[in-house]
């Protein structure tokens, strides 16, 4: 079962990357979803430091989406 969640998290991470490269807000949202899934997987597996790393990535994805939104409004 856990490998299915890992596969979904990998796919979300990969799919989100081109959106971020093209400066689309959807990339940050996709990454945020992937990071939540990675945190769940890591906590369930007992890999707490890696879960903390993905928690940091989650914060960065949310911050990026908010900054992107703010920048778009100021144009």
Secondary structure per residue as TSV (DSSP state, phi and psi in degrees):
chain	resnum	aa	ss	phi	psi
A	1	X	-	360.0	-42.8
A	2	X	H	-64.1	-30.5
A	3	X	H	-67.0	-28.7
A	4	X	H	-67.5	-43.9
A	5	X	H	-63.1	-39.4
A	6	X	H	-63.4	-42.5
A	7	X	H	-62.3	-42.0
A	8	X	H	-64.7	-43.2
A	9	X	H	-63.1	-40.5
A	10	X	H	-64.0	-45.5
A	11	X	H	-61.0	-43.9
A	12	X	H	-61.9	-42.1
A	13	X	H	-61.7	-43.9
A	14	X	H	-69.3	-43.1
A	15	X	H	-66.0	-35.6
A	16	X	H	-69.1	-27.8
A	17	X	H	-60.0	-49.8
A	18	X	H	-61.5	-32.3
A	19	X	H	-63.9	-42.5
A	20	X	H	-67.0	-41.7
A	21	X	H	-60.7	-37.4
A	22	X	T	-84.9	7.8
A	23	X	T	59.3	45.7
A	24	X	-	-105.7	136.5
A	25	X	H	-63.3	-26.3
A	26	X	H	-59.2	-31.0
A	27	X	H	-61.0	-42.0
A	28	X	H	-65.7	-38.7
A	29	X	H	-66.3	-42.0
A	30	X	H	-65.0	-44.1
A	31	X	H	-61.1	-40.1
A	32	X	H	-60.8	-43.5
A	33	X	H	-62.3	-43.6
A	34	X	H	-61.7	-42.0
A	35	X	H	-65.5	-39.1
A	36	X	H	-61.1	-42.7
A	37	X	H	-64.7	-42.8
A	38	X	H	-62.6	-39.3
A	39	X	H	-61.1	-45.9
A	40	X	H	-59.6	-47.7
A	41	X	H	-59.9	-46.3
A	42	X	H	-67.8	-41.6
A	43	X	H	-64.5	-43.1
A	44	X	H	-63.2	-31.5
A	45	X	H	-88.9	-4.8
A	46	X	T	81.0	17.3
A	47	X	-	-99.3	75.2
A	48	X	H	-71.5	-35.7
A	49	X	H	-67.2	-38.0
A	50	X	H	-68.9	-35.3
A	51	X	H	-61.5	-39.0
A	52	X	H	-64.3	-39.7
A	53	X	H	-60.8	-44.5
A	54	X	H	-70.1	-26.3
A	55	X	H	-64.0	-40.9
A	56	X	H	-63.0	-45.4
A	57	X	H	-61.2	-36.1
A	58	X	H	-62.5	-45.4
A	59	X	H	-60.9	-41.4
A	60	X	H	-64.5	-38.7
A	61	X	H	-66.7	-42.7
A	62	X	H	-65.3	-44.5
A	63	X	H	-60.6	-43.5
A	64	X	H	-61.4	-42.5
A	65	X	H	-65.3	-42.0
A	66	X	H	-66.4	-41.4
A	67	X	H	-64.9	-42.4
A	68	X	H	-59.8	-44.6
A	69	X	H	-62.3	-44.0
A	70	X	H	-63.3	-43.0
A	71	X	H	-63.7	-36.8
A	72	X	H	-68.5	-35.4
A	73	X	H	-69.8	-29.7
A	74	X	T	-81.9	-6.1
A	75	X	-	-83.0	360.0
